[in-house]
Amino acid sequence: MNKFNKEERLCSKKSLDLLFKNGSSFLLYPFRVTYYFVAEPHLFPAQVVINVAKKRYKHAVDRNLIKRRTREAYRLQKEQQLYPNLLNRNELLLLSLQYVGKEKYDYSFFEKKLALAFKKLNTLIAAHENN
């Protein structure tokens, strides 16, 4: 289950508009995490889009490197840290990971920061359930 399937990618223009207009976000450097729950049928509990600004990184090789490192960290950590809190819900989590950092970091840095982002997201999800 350590795959990153097409169904886990957020590609729908309608869903992206919904996420960025109505979603909540927080900043955990170097990521801005935006999330939103929708009630629709789904195979996976979350769909994610990974974004690196062209304004900050002019060269495509730099943007692609950052996206690859983020995607790999997400792929390896989603099962243990993100999905357990989402499996009992009937909602789909739309998730955006925007890289706002100013430097290119090692993969281990991405791994640590994404783990912290998932922890914060899990506490926000738990708070959302209690309301």
ZIBELLIN-V268932 format. One record per run of one state. SS is the DSSP state (alpha for helix, beta for strand, coil for the rest). FROM is the first residue (numbers start at 1). TO is the last residue. If there is no record, write none. Layout:
SS & FROM & TO
SS & FROM & TO
This chain:
coil & 1 & 5
alpha & 6 & 8
beta & 9 & 9
coil & 10 & 12
alpha & 13 & 22
coil & 23 & 23
beta & 24 & 28
coil & 29 & 30
beta & 31 & 38
coil & 39 & 45
beta & 46 & 52
coil & 53 & 59
alpha & 60 & 86
coil & 87 & 91
beta & 92 & 99
coil & 100 & 106
alpha & 107 & 130
coil & 131 & 131
